[in-house]
Amino acid sequence: MNEQIKNWLKTNWFKAGLLIILIICIGCAFYWYGLRPSNIKKSCAIWAIDKAINQYGNYGDSKNYQPDLYDHYFKRCLREKGL
């Protein structure tokens, strides 16, 4: 079986190379447009909640926050991270 694969690669090296490049490009696109934005949004949401709670905690109950503050910090974080 290994001999068959070696023979196929010798005759079809260009197709195999294109297939590998295509797989790498699809993987990179999936990371850039799928995984990266979702990870950034998760980290920004955590950061924004923490900042909004700390900001609101200075004025009253430390377990609550104003949604406007959260939105401000969340959008700021997204802009800083490039989304």
SULUR-V57734 format. One line per field, one symbol per residue. phi: phi as a letter, one per 30 degrees, with the letter a starting at -180 (. if undefined). burial: + if it has 9 or more other ideal C-beta (glycine too) atoms within 8 Angstrom, else -. A space follows every 50 residues. Layout:
phi: ???
burial: ???
This chain:
phi: .ddddddddddbddddddddddddddddddddccdedddddddddddddd ddddddddclddccadeddeeddddddddddjc
burial: --------+------+-------------++----++--++-+++-+++- +++-+++-------+---+++-++-+++--+--
